[in-house]
Amino acid sequence: MMSQSSQNTKSNTLPEMGRAVIEVFGGCNFKCDMCPQTVGRGKDWTRKMPLDLFENILKQLNGKPIINLEGSGEPTMAKDLYKYVQLCTDYGFDSFIYTNGSKLTGDLLQKCILAGLKFIRYSCIGYDNDTYSHWMKNKRGHSFDDLMGRIQEAKDYIAEVGSDCKVSTYHLILDNDKLEEETKLYQDNVVNKMGITGYIWKMHNWSGNYDPAYGRESEKKRTCGRPFSNEITIRSGGNDGKRGGVTPCCQTMGQPNEAKSVLGHADETSLVDIWYGEEYEKLREGHRTGDYPDYCKSCDFLYDNPEVLVWSNDGEAKVDHMLGTDFDLR
């Protein structure tokens, strides 16, 4: 992990990255209550990333970062998602998707697995049909039971072809006052039932665009560490019709913060020039001094959140991973 003092020395190459979030598709077929997709991201932000731009981005990366293909959209909305996975594999990168699972079935699932997809994390907010349908709203009536079927389908195919793809799921606490009860229900109804790795988190506020069940407005702020970390976030869309908008993180989703937080566009500027550029340095300086930019200053990641990861059966998961500059989001 890079230190705050050493990471922004001008160079001809990017630092070695631990993770690169490269959003394949910015839109989503769900309108979940806890997600800014519900109120919309704007047309410029909900498009598919061109495959040639995606490959150009991969060519510029340094090190062996894990490539997250979802950003803040639903990657399986891209019918040729497997082509993006294959490019990651061809360039020696492990690929990872978060997905609601509704479209990850049949031919698309199989092609992605065969292309070398390494991690699938299913968004399962809810522990039965009622809680799931309340939060994970969709027009096709995709249910909790449907998702459990998708997960089993993936597990079965992975075993059939001998893939090393890892399957997991995550949940966001719906009622902070019933945290222990809710955790137990999710463990029993999802994680233990399906025999998979699970993660249970508290909700966050998407840099102030959402009001979660717990607030920290009275606490002292400190940098989240993200501007000094060895990861980069690149959107499928951008401002004014541009593509590959580089943003500080995935939390600045939704308007107006998303548009304000763009540090450069990968379709017109090299990642090196963006990374060491004026806008990125302004962001870092604001986090050094506590003079946070408008799109950051209401984010609840600026508060110590040692309990944000409520529970996981992943032995490597860090309950305090949001502190300082320690970011292991796998």
C-alpha contacts under 8 A as a table, 3 or more apart, distances in Angstrom:
res1	aa1	res2	aa2	distance
1	M	229	S	6.60
1	M	230	N	6.38
1	M	325	T	7.47
1	M	326	D	7.23
2	M	6	S	6.86
2	M	7	Q	5.81
2	M	228	F	6.74
2	M	229	S	5.87
2	M	230	N	6.18
3	S	6	S	5.51
3	S	7	Q	6.09
3	S	228	F	6.70
3	S	229	S	7.60
3	S	325	T	7.86
4	Q	7	Q	5.98
4	Q	225	G	7.93
4	Q	228	F	5.23
4	Q	229	S	7.93
5	S	8	N	7.49
6	S	9	T	6.34
7	Q	15	P	7.53
7	Q	228	F	6.30
7	Q	229	S	7.84
8	N	228	F	7.91
8	N	275	W	7.97
8	N	276	Y	6.33
8	N	281	E	7.84
9	T	276	Y	7.65
10	K	276	Y	6.06
11	S	14	L	7.10
11	S	272	V	7.69
11	S	276	Y	7.86
12	N	272	V	6.73
13	T	60	Q	7.92
13	T	62	N	7.24
13	T	272	V	5.88
14	L	17	M	7.74
14	L	60	Q	7.62
14	L	61	L	6.59
14	L	62	N	5.83
14	L	271	L	7.38
14	L	272	V	5.50
14	L	275	W	7.32
15	P	62	N	6.18
15	P	63	G	7.69
15	P	230	N	7.07
16	E	61	L	7.62
16	E	62	N	4.75
16	E	63	G	4.40
16	E	64	K	7.34
16	E	65	P	7.69
16	E	230	N	6.81
17	M	20	A	6.94
17	M	61	L	7.24
17	M	62	N	6.09
17	M	63	G	5.64
17	M	64	K	6.68
17	M	65	P	5.14
17	M	230	N	4.80
17	M	231	E	5.40
17	M	232	I	7.64
18	G	63	G	7.50
18	G	64	K	6.77
18	G	65	P	4.29
18	G	66	I	6.39
18	G	230	N	5.57
18	G	231	E	5.74
19	R	65	P	4.39
19	R	66	I	4.73
19	R	67	I	6.00
19	R	68	N	7.33
19	R	230	N	6.98
19	R	231	E	4.77
19	R	232	I	6.78
20	A	65	P	6.05
20	A	66	I	6.23
20	A	67	I	4.99
20	A	68	N	6.17
20	A	231	E	5.47
20	A	232	I	4.97
20	A	233	T	6.00
20	A	234	I	7.73
21	V	67	I	5.83
21	V	68	N	4.55
21	V	69	L	6.20
21	V	70	E	7.26
21	V	71	G	5.73
21	V	231	E	7.70
21	V	232	I	6.16
21	V	233	T	4.59
21	V	234	I	5.93
21	V	235	R	7.99
22	I	54	F	7.63
22	I	67	I	6.74
22	I	68	N	5.98
22	I	69	L	5.24
22	I	70	E	6.93
22	I	71	G	6.14
22	I	233	T	6.20
22	I	234	I	4.89
22	I	235	R	6.19
22	I	236	S	7.27
23	E	26	G	6.53
23	E	49	M	7.09
23	E	68	N	7.41
23	E	69	L	5.11
23	E	70	E	4.92
23	E	71	G	4.40
23	E	72	S	7.05
23	E	73	G	6.95
23	E	75	P	7.45
23	E	234	I	6.23
23	E	235	R	4.99
23	E	236	S	5.06
24	V	48	K	5.72
24	V	49	M	5.12
24	V	54	F	7.98
24	V	69	L	5.66
24	V	70	E	6.18
24	V	71	G	7.56
24	V	73	G	7.74
24	V	75	P	5.76
24	V	78	A	7.24
24	V	81	L	7.72
24	V	84	Y	7.88
24	V	235	R	7.78
24	V	236	S	5.77
25	F	28	C	7.96
25	F	46	T	6.56
25	F	47	R	5.75
25	F	48	K	4.27
25	F	49	M	6.15
25	F	70	E	6.99
25	F	73	G	5.56
25	F	74	E	6.22
25	F	75	P	5.32
25	F	76	T	7.95
25	F	77	M	6.62
25	F	78	A	6.34
25	F	236	S	5.95
26	G	45	W	5.74
26	G	46	T	3.82
26	G	47	R	5.30
26	G	48	K	6.31
26	G	70	E	7.96
26	G	71	G	7.50
26	G	72	S	6.39
26	G	73	G	4.25
26	G	74	E	6.84
26	G	75	P	7.84
26	G	235	R	7.22
26	G	236	S	5.80
26	G	237	G	6.97
27	G	37	Q	7.60
27	G	41	R	7.95
27	G	45	W	7.47
27	G	46	T	4.17
27	G	47	R	6.43
27	G	72	S	7.99
27	G	73	G	4.96
27	G	74	E	6.27
27	G	77	M	7.68
28	C	31	K	7.42
28	C	37	Q	7.13
28	C	46	T	7.92
28	C	73	G	5.38
28	C	74	E	4.87
28	C	77	M	7.05
29	N	74	E	7.26
29	N	77	M	7.57
29	N	138	N	6.74
30	F	38	T	7.92
30	F	136	M	6.73
30	F	137	K	5.74
30	F	138	N	4.64
30	F	139	K	7.52
31	K	35	C	7.26
31	K	37	Q	6.07
31	K	38	T	4.54
31	K	136	M	6.71
31	K	137	K	5.23
31	K	138	N	6.07
32	C	35	C	5.47
32	C	37	Q	7.32
32	C	38	T	6.05
32	C	135	W	5.44
32	C	136	M	4.45
32	C	137	K	5.10
32	C	138	N	7.67
33	D	38	T	6.50
33	D	134	H	7.97
33	D	135	W	5.26
33	D	136	M	6.78
33	D	137	K	7.23
34	M	38	T	7.97
34	M	135	W	7.16
34	M	203	M	7.90
34	M	210	Y	7.26
34	M	212	P	7.99
35	C	38	T	5.93
35	C	210	Y	7.73
36	P	39	V	5.69
36	P	40	G	6.46
36	P	41	R	7.30
36	P	206	W	7.60
36	P	209	N	7.04
36	P	210	Y	7.31
36	P	253	M	6.51
36	P	254	G	5.36
37	Q	40	G	4.74
37	Q	41	R	6.11
37	Q	254	G	6.94
39	V	254	G	7.75
40	G	254	G	6.64
40	G	255	Q	7.93
41	R	44	D	7.93
41	R	45	W	5.87
41	R	46	T	6.62
41	R	253	M	7.24
41	R	254	G	4.84
41	R	255	Q	6.15
42	G	45	W	5.59
42	G	46	T	6.64
42	G	254	G	8.00
42	G	255	Q	7.69
43	K	46	T	5.40
43	K	47	R	7.02
44	D	47	R	6.63
44	D	237	G	5.48
44	D	238	G	5.80
44	D	239	N	6.42
44	D	240	D	6.99
44	D	241	G	5.67
44	D	242	K	7.61
45	W	235	R	7.49
45	W	236	S	6.67
45	W	237	G	4.33
45	W	238	G	5.68
45	W	239	N	7.79
46	T	73	G	7.50
46	T	236	S	7.30
46	T	237	G	6.48
47	R	236	S	6.26
47	R	237	G	5.93
48	K	78	A	7.01
48	K	236	S	5.83
48	K	237	G	7.42
49	M	53	L	6.99
49	M	54	F	6.72
49	M	236	S	4.51
49	M	237	G	6.92
49	M	243	R	7.16
49	M	244	G	7.33
50	P	53	L	5.36
50	P	54	F	6.33
51	L	54	F	4.99
51	L	55	E	6.24
51	L	84	Y	7.03
52	D	55	E	5.11
52	D	56	N	6.16
53	L	56	N	4.97
53	L	57	I	6.21
53	L	244	G	7.85
53	L	266	A	7.87
53	L	267	D	6.78
54	F	57	I	5.18
54	F	58	L	6.40
54	F	84	Y	7.61
55	E	58	L	5.03
55	E	59	K	6.30
55	E	87	L	6.92
56	N	59	K	5.15
56	N	60	Q	6.65
57	I	60	Q	5.29
57	I	61	L	6.72
57	I	266	A	7.44
57	I	271	L	7.67
58	L	61	L	5.45
58	L	88	C	7.50
58	L	91	Y	7.40
59	K	91	Y	7.89
60	Q	271	L	6.95
61	L	65	P	7.98
62	N	65	P	7.82
64	K	92	G	7.27
64	K	93	F	5.94
65	P	93	F	6.48
65	P	94	D	7.46
66	I	93	F	6.09
66	I	94	D	5.13
66	I	95	S	5.86
66	I	96	F	7.02
67	I	88	C	7.35
67	I	93	F	6.65
67	I	94	D	6.16
67	I	95	S	4.72
67	I	96	F	5.98
68	N	71	G	6.80
68	N	95	S	5.99
68	N	96	F	4.75
68	N	97	I	5.73
68	N	98	Y	7.93
69	L	75	P	6.40
69	L	95	S	7.02
69	L	96	F	6.17
69	L	97	I	5.39
69	L	98	Y	7.76
70	E	73	G	5.48
70	E	74	E	5.91
70	E	75	P	5.03
70	E	97	I	5.62
70	E	98	Y	5.92
70	E	99	T	7.48
71	G	233	T	7.44
71	G	234	I	7.59
71	G	235	R	6.68
71	G	250	C	6.29
72	S	250	C	6.49
72	S	253	M	7.05
74	E	77	M	5.84
74	E	98	Y	7.61
74	E	99	T	5.95
74	E	100	N	7.25
75	P	78	A	5.91
75	P	81	L	6.87
75	P	97	I	7.18
75	P	98	Y	7.74
75	P	99	T	6.82
76	T	79	K	6.44
76	T	81	L	6.29
76	T	99	T	7.20
76	T	101	G	8.00
76	T	103	K	5.97
76	T	104	L	6.30
77	M	81	L	7.99
77	M	103	K	7.38
78	A	81	L	5.20
79	K	82	Y	7.99
79	K	108	L	7.23
80	D	83	K	5.57
80	D	84	Y	7.42
80	D	108	L	7.82
81	L	84	Y	5.38
81	L	85	V	6.50
81	L	108	L	7.67
81	L	112	C	7.06
82	Y	85	V	4.87
82	Y	86	Q	5.99
82	Y	108	L	7.12
82	Y	111	K	5.77
82	Y	112	C	4.47
82	Y	115	A	6.15
83	K	86	Q	4.98
83	K	87	L	6.28
83	K	115	A	7.62
84	Y	87	L	5.14
84	Y	88	C	6.41
85	V	88	C	5.15
85	V	89	T	6.34
85	V	95	S	6.30
85	V	112	C	6.47
85	V	115	A	5.96
85	V	116	G	6.58
85	V	117	L	6.03
86	Q	89	T	5.01
86	Q	90	D	6.03
86	Q	112	C	7.83
86	Q	115	A	4.80
86	Q	116	G	6.52
87	L	90	D	4.93
87	L	91	Y	6.18
88	C	91	Y	5.29
88	C	92	G	6.24
88	C	93	F	4.93
88	C	94	D	6.48
88	C	95	S	6.32
89	T	92	G	5.06
89	T	93	F	5.42
89	T	94	D	6.42
89	T	95	S	7.51
89	T	115	A	7.13
89	T	116	G	6.01
89	T	117	L	7.91
90	D	93	F	7.55
94	D	116	G	7.78
94	D	117	L	7.01
94	D	118	K	5.90
95	S	116	G	7.66
95	S	117	L	5.39
95	S	118	K	5.51
95	S	119	F	6.55
96	F	117	L	6.59
96	F	118	K	5.98
96	F	119	F	4.53
96	F	120	I	6.01
96	F	121	R	7.81
97	I	119	F	6.30
97	I	120	I	5.18
97	I	121	R	6.18
98	Y	120	I	6.13
98	Y	121	R	4.74
98	Y	122	Y	5.78
98	Y	123	S	6.68
99	T	102	S	7.97
99	T	104	L	7.92
99	T	120	I	7.37
99	T	121	R	6.37
99	T	122	Y	5.09
99	T	123	S	5.82
100	N	103	K	7.94
100	N	122	Y	5.61
100	N	123	S	4.95
100	N	124	C	7.06
100	N	147	L	7.91
101	G	104	L	5.03
101	G	105	T	7.63
101	G	122	Y	6.17
101	G	123	S	7.52
101	G	147	L	6.37
101	G	150	R	6.44
101	G	151	I	7.74
102	S	105	T	7.44
102	S	142	H	6.69
102	S	146	D	7.93
102	S	147	L	6.92
102	S	150	R	7.44
103	K	108	L	7.82
104	L	108	L	6.06
104	L	109	L	5.06
104	L	150	R	7.26
105	T	108	L	5.93
105	T	109	L	4.82
105	T	110	Q	7.57
105	T	150	R	6.53
105	T	153	E	7.40
105	T	154	A	7.63
106	G	109	L	5.50
106	G	110	Q	6.27
107	D	110	Q	5.17
107	D	111	K	6.02
108	L	111	K	5.21
108	L	112	C	6.12
109	L	112	C	5.30
109	L	113	I	6.25
109	L	154	A	7.15
110	Q	113	I	5.18
110	Q	114	L	6.11
110	Q	157	Y	7.27
111	K	114	L	5.10
111	K	115	A	5.96
112	C	115	A	5.01
112	C	116	G	6.56
112	C	117	L	5.74
113	I	116	G	5.35
113	I	117	L	5.12
113	I	118	K	7.78
113	I	158	I	7.14
113	I	163	S	7.08
113	I	165	C	7.18
114	L	117	L	7.36
114	L	163	S	7.77
116	G	163	S	7.93
116	G	165	C	7.70
117	L	120	I	7.73
117	L	165	C	6.14
118	K	164	D	6.62
118	K	165	C	4.17
118	K	166	K	6.07
119	F	165	C	5.37
119	F	166	K	4.81
119	F	167	V	6.10
119	F	168	S	7.88
120	I	165	C	7.32
120	I	166	K	6.24
120	I	167	V	4.97
120	I	168	S	6.29
121	R	167	V	5.96
121	R	168	S	4.69
121	R	169	T	4.98
121	R	170	Y	7.08
122	Y	151	I	7.86
122	Y	167	V	7.82
122	Y	168	S	6.27
122	Y	169	T	4.51
122	Y	170	Y	6.49
123	S	169	T	6.00
123	S	170	Y	5.62
123	S	171	H	6.84
124	C	127	Y	7.68
124	C	132	Y	7.15
124	C	136	M	7.92
124	C	144	F	7.70
124	C	147	L	7.81
124	C	169	T	6.38
124	C	170	Y	5.85
124	C	171	H	5.58
125	I	131	T	7.57
125	I	132	Y	5.75
125	I	135	W	6.62
125	I	136	M	6.64
125	I	170	Y	7.13
125	I	171	H	4.68
125	I	172	L	5.85
126	G	129	N	7.58
126	G	130	D	7.81
126	G	131	T	4.72
126	G	132	Y	4.18
126	G	133	S	7.89
126	G	135	W	7.28
126	G	144	F	7.72
126	G	171	H	6.69
126	G	172	L	7.90
126	G	174	L	7.94
126	G	186	Y	7.42
127	Y	131	T	6.28
127	Y	132	Y	6.49
127	Y	144	F	7.61
127	Y	185	L	6.33
127	Y	186	Y	5.09
127	Y	189	N	5.98
127	Y	190	V	6.62
128	D	131	T	5.67
128	D	132	Y	5.96
128	D	144	F	5.95
128	D	145	D	7.79
128	D	189	N	7.25
129	N	132	Y	5.21
129	N	133	S	5.93
129	N	143	S	6.05
129	N	144	F	4.85
129	N	145	D	6.76
130	D	133	S	5.38
130	D	134	H	6.22
131	T	134	H	5.18
131	T	135	W	6.49
132	Y	135	W	5.50
132	Y	136	M	5.60
132	Y	143	S	6.96
132	Y	144	F	5.81
133	S	136	M	5.36
133	S	137	K	5.79
133	S	143	S	6.38
133	S	144	F	7.31
134	H	137	K	6.48
137	K	141	G	7.96
138	N	141	G	5.94
138	N	142	H	6.64
139	K	142	H	7.83
142	H	146	D	6.02
142	H	147	L	7.35
143	S	146	D	4.97
143	S	147	L	6.33
144	F	147	L	5.14
144	F	148	M	6.33
145	D	148	M	5.08
145	D	149	G	6.33
146	D	149	G	5.07
146	D	150	R	6.37
147	L	150	R	4.91
147	L	151	I	6.22
148	M	151	I	5.12
148	M	152	Q	6.25
148	M	190	V	7.84
148	M	194	M	7.53
149	G	152	Q	5.12
149	G	153	E	6.11
150	R	153	E	5.01
150	R	154	A	6.27
151	I	154	A	5.18
151	I	155	K	6.23
151	I	167	V	7.84
151	I	194	M	7.80
152	Q	155	K	5.02
152	Q	156	D	6.05
152	Q	194	M	7.26
153	E	156	D	5.18
153	E	157	Y	6.22
154	A	157	Y	5.25
154	A	158	I	6.02
154	A	167	V	7.92
155	K	158	I	5.21
155	K	159	A	6.23
155	K	167	V	7.24
156	D	159	A	5.22
156	D	160	E	6.09
157	Y	160	E	4.84
157	Y	161	V	6.26
158	I	161	V	5.58
158	I	162	G	5.88
158	I	163	S	5.05
158	I	164	D	7.28
158	I	165	C	6.74
159	A	162	G	5.05
159	A	163	S	6.51
160	E	163	S	7.93
167	V	196	I	6.52
167	V	197	T	6.97
168	S	196	I	5.65
168	S	197	T	4.68
168	S	198	G	5.57
168	S	199	Y	7.92
169	T	191	V	7.68
169	T	196	I	7.50
169	T	197	T	6.53
169	T	198	G	4.92
169	T	199	Y	6.41
170	Y	198	G	5.50
170	Y	199	Y	4.55
170	Y	200	I	5.65
170	Y	201	W	7.54
171	H	186	Y	7.78
171	H	198	G	7.90
171	H	199	Y	6.31
171	H	200	I	4.77
171	H	201	W	6.21
172	L	200	I	5.75
172	L	201	W	4.83
172	L	202	K	5.35
172	L	203	M	5.60
173	I	176	N	6.40
173	I	179	L	6.71
173	I	182	E	7.21
173	I	183	T	7.82
173	I	200	I	6.89
173	I	201	W	6.11
173	I	202	K	5.09
173	I	203	M	6.39
174	L	182	E	7.93
174	L	203	M	7.88
174	L	213	A	7.71
175	D	178	K	5.47
175	D	179	L	6.41
175	D	182	E	7.76
175	D	213	A	7.11
176	N	179	L	5.11
176	N	213	A	6.53
176	N	214	Y	7.41
178	K	181	E	5.41
178	K	182	E	5.94
179	L	182	E	5.19
179	L	183	T	5.99
180	E	183	T	5.10
180	E	184	K	6.26
181	E	184	K	5.27
181	E	185	L	6.34
182	E	185	L	5.12
182	E	186	Y	6.26
183	T	186	Y	5.24
183	T	187	Q	6.16
183	T	200	I	7.25
183	T	311	W	7.57
184	K	187	Q	5.06
184	K	188	D	6.16
185	L	188	D	5.20
185	L	189	N	5.84
186	Y	189	N	5.24
186	Y	190	V	5.43
186	Y	191	V	6.68
187	Q	190	V	5.74
187	Q	191	V	4.90
187	Q	192	N	5.74
187	Q	193	K	7.98
187	Q	198	G	7.84
188	D	191	V	6.30
188	D	192	N	5.28
188	D	193	K	6.15
189	N	192	N	6.74
189	N	193	K	5.66
190	V	193	K	5.29
190	V	194	M	5.78
191	V	194	M	5.48
191	V	195	G	5.72
191	V	196	I	5.37
191	V	197	T	6.35
191	V	198	G	5.69
192	N	195	G	4.96
192	N	196	I	6.88
197	T	312	S	7.36
197	T	313	N	5.96
197	T	314	D	6.13
198	G	312	S	5.53
198	G	313	N	6.16
198	G	314	D	7.18
199	Y	309	L	7.34
199	Y	310	V	7.78
199	Y	311	W	5.97
199	Y	312	S	4.56
199	Y	313	N	7.30
199	Y	314	D	7.80
200	I	309	L	6.09
200	I	310	V	5.43
200	I	311	W	5.19
200	I	312	S	6.34
201	W	308	V	5.58
201	W	309	L	4.53
201	W	310	V	5.30
201	W	311	W	7.22
202	K	307	E	7.99
202	K	308	V	5.17
202	K	309	L	6.58
202	K	310	V	6.80
203	M	212	P	5.82
203	M	213	A	7.09
203	M	214	Y	7.95
203	M	308	V	7.89
204	H	210	Y	7.65
204	H	211	D	7.92
204	H	212	P	5.94
204	H	300	D	6.55
204	H	301	F	7.75
205	N	208	G	5.19
205	N	209	N	6.02
205	N	210	Y	4.48
205	N	211	D	5.52
205	N	212	P	5.63
205	N	299	C	6.38
205	N	300	D	6.25
206	W	209	N	5.29
206	W	210	Y	5.85
206	W	251	Q	4.72
206	W	252	T	6.00
206	W	253	M	6.48
206	W	299	C	6.51
206	W	300	D	7.98
207	S	210	Y	7.66
207	S	251	Q	5.68
207	S	252	T	5.58
207	S	253	M	7.83
207	S	257	N	7.63
207	S	295	Y	6.52
207	S	296	C	5.80
207	S	297	K	7.44
207	S	298	S	5.59
207	S	299	C	3.67
207	S	300	D	6.72
207	S	301	F	7.85
208	G	211	D	7.03
208	G	295	Y	8.00
208	G	296	C	7.99
208	G	298	S	4.81
208	G	299	C	5.13
208	G	300	D	7.45
209	N	253	M	7.99
209	N	254	G	7.08
209	N	257	N	7.99
211	D	215	G	7.86
212	P	215	G	6.90
215	G	300	D	7.60
216	R	219	E	5.54
216	R	300	D	6.78
216	R	303	Y	6.88
219	E	303	Y	6.76
220	K	303	Y	6.71
221	K	290	G	7.84
221	K	302	L	5.15
221	K	303	Y	5.12
221	K	304	D	7.79
222	R	287	H	7.74
222	R	290	G	7.02
222	R	302	L	5.34
222	R	303	Y	6.27
222	R	304	D	7.73
223	T	226	R	7.74
223	T	287	H	5.34
223	T	288	R	7.24
223	T	290	G	7.32
223	T	302	L	5.56
223	T	324	G	7.06
224	C	227	P	7.98
224	C	301	F	5.68
224	C	302	L	5.11
224	C	303	Y	7.52
224	C	322	M	7.19
224	C	323	L	6.83
224	C	324	G	5.92
224	C	325	T	6.78
225	G	228	F	5.49
225	G	229	S	6.27
225	G	287	H	7.87
225	G	323	L	7.81
225	G	324	G	5.28
225	G	325	T	4.28
225	G	326	D	7.62
226	R	229	S	5.05
226	R	231	E	7.90
226	R	248	P	7.11
226	R	249	C	7.15
226	R	325	T	6.42
227	P	248	P	6.37
227	P	280	Y	7.84
227	P	283	L	6.95
227	P	284	R	5.64
227	P	287	H	7.62
228	F	284	R	7.05
228	F	325	T	7.02
229	S	325	T	6.05
229	S	326	D	7.89
229	S	327	F	7.62
232	I	246	V	7.53
232	I	247	T	7.81
232	I	248	P	7.29
232	I	249	C	7.23
233	T	246	V	5.75
233	T	247	T	5.67
233	T	248	P	6.48
233	T	249	C	5.48
233	T	250	C	6.66
234	I	244	G	5.51
234	I	245	G	5.54
234	I	246	V	4.43
234	I	247	T	6.32
234	I	266	A	7.81
235	R	238	G	6.82
235	R	243	R	7.37
235	R	244	G	5.00
235	R	245	G	4.98
235	R	246	V	6.21
235	R	247	T	7.41
236	S	243	R	5.90
236	S	244	G	5.10
236	S	245	G	6.91
237	G	241	G	7.32
237	G	242	K	6.29
237	G	243	R	4.34
237	G	244	G	5.49
237	G	245	G	6.00
238	G	241	G	6.30
238	G	242	K	4.96
238	G	243	R	4.98
238	G	244	G	6.11
238	G	245	G	4.57
238	G	259	A	7.29
238	G	262	V	7.60
238	G	265	H	7.00
239	N	242	K	5.56
239	N	243	R	7.70
239	N	245	G	7.34
239	N	259	A	6.25
239	N	262	V	7.86
242	K	245	G	7.37
242	K	265	H	6.82
242	K	267	D	6.96
243	R	265	H	6.19
243	R	266	A	6.67
243	R	267	D	5.58
244	G	265	H	5.15
244	G	266	A	4.70
244	G	267	D	5.90
245	G	262	V	5.88
245	G	263	L	7.26
245	G	264	G	5.92
245	G	265	H	4.38
245	G	266	A	6.28
246	V	262	V	5.61
246	V	263	L	5.49
246	V	264	G	5.49
246	V	265	H	5.86
246	V	266	A	6.97
246	V	274	I	7.89
247	T	250	C	7.33
247	T	252	T	7.53
247	T	258	E	7.66
247	T	261	S	5.66
247	T	262	V	4.90
247	T	263	L	5.76
247	T	264	G	7.81
248	P	252	T	7.65
248	P	261	S	6.92
248	P	262	V	7.69
248	P	263	L	7.53
249	C	252	T	6.53
250	C	253	M	6.33
252	T	257	N	5.55
252	T	258	E	4.96
252	T	261	S	6.93
252	T	295	Y	6.86
252	T	296	C	7.76
253	M	257	N	6.68
253	M	258	E	5.04
254	G	257	N	6.25
254	G	258	E	5.46
255	Q	258	E	5.44
255	Q	259	A	6.52
256	P	259	A	5.83
256	P	260	K	6.40
257	N	260	K	5.10
257	N	261	S	5.97
257	N	294	D	7.86
257	N	295	Y	4.97
258	E	261	S	5.30
258	E	262	V	6.88
258	E	295	Y	7.72
259	A	262	V	5.89
260	K	295	Y	6.74
261	S	295	Y	6.27
262	V	265	H	7.56
263	L	274	I	6.60
263	L	279	E	5.36
263	L	280	Y	5.89
264	G	269	T	6.93
264	G	274	I	5.67
264	G	279	E	7.78
265	H	268	E	5.82
265	H	269	T	5.94
265	H	274	I	7.85
266	A	269	T	5.20
266	A	270	S	6.00
266	A	271	L	6.29
267	D	270	S	7.92
269	T	273	D	6.62
269	T	274	I	6.78
270	S	273	D	5.33
270	S	274	I	6.40
271	L	274	I	5.01
271	L	275	W	5.89
272	V	275	W	5.09
272	V	276	Y	6.19
273	D	276	Y	5.42
273	D	277	G	5.41
274	I	277	G	4.81
274	I	278	E	7.90
274	I	279	E	7.74
274	I	280	Y	6.89
275	W	280	Y	6.13
276	Y	280	Y	6.55
276	Y	281	E	6.79
277	G	280	Y	5.60
277	G	281	E	6.24
278	E	281	E	5.12
278	E	282	K	6.14
279	E	282	K	5.07
279	E	283	L	6.39
280	Y	283	L	5.10
280	Y	284	R	6.36
281	E	284	R	4.99
281	E	285	E	6.04
282	K	285	E	5.11
282	K	286	G	6.15
283	L	286	G	5.19
283	L	287	H	6.42
283	L	292	Y	7.42
283	L	293	P	6.88
284	R	287	H	5.11
284	R	288	R	6.17
285	E	288	R	4.93
285	E	289	T	6.17
285	E	291	D	7.90
286	G	289	T	5.31
286	G	290	G	5.60
286	G	291	D	4.56
286	G	292	Y	4.71
286	G	293	P	6.58
287	H	290	G	5.19
287	H	291	D	6.53
287	H	292	Y	5.81
288	R	291	D	7.86
289	T	292	Y	7.89
292	Y	296	C	5.94
292	Y	297	K	5.29
293	P	296	C	5.39
293	P	297	K	6.08
294	D	297	K	5.45
294	D	298	S	7.61
295	Y	298	S	7.24
295	Y	299	C	7.88
296	C	299	C	5.45
297	K	302	L	7.67
299	C	302	L	6.01
300	D	303	Y	5.68
301	F	304	D	7.23
301	F	305	N	7.19
301	F	322	M	7.53
304	D	322	M	7.53
304	D	323	L	6.14
305	N	308	V	5.29
305	N	320	D	7.05
305	N	322	M	6.35
305	N	323	L	6.78
306	P	309	L	7.42
306	P	319	V	6.17
306	P	320	D	4.31
306	P	321	H	7.31
306	P	322	M	6.82
306	P	323	L	6.81
307	E	310	V	5.78
307	E	319	V	6.29
307	E	320	D	6.70
308	V	319	V	7.13
308	V	320	D	7.62
308	V	322	M	7.82
309	L	312	S	7.62
309	L	318	K	7.73
309	L	319	V	5.18
309	L	320	D	7.45
310	V	319	V	7.18
311	W	319	V	7.74
312	S	315	G	7.63
312	S	317	A	6.89
314	D	317	A	5.42
317	A	321	H	7.98
317	A	328	D	7.69
317	A	330	R	7.73
318	K	321	H	5.02
318	K	328	D	7.57
320	D	323	L	5.87
321	H	326	D	5.44
321	H	327	F	5.72
321	H	328	D	6.45
322	M	325	T	7.39
322	M	326	D	6.26
322	M	327	F	6.27
323	L	326	D	6.18
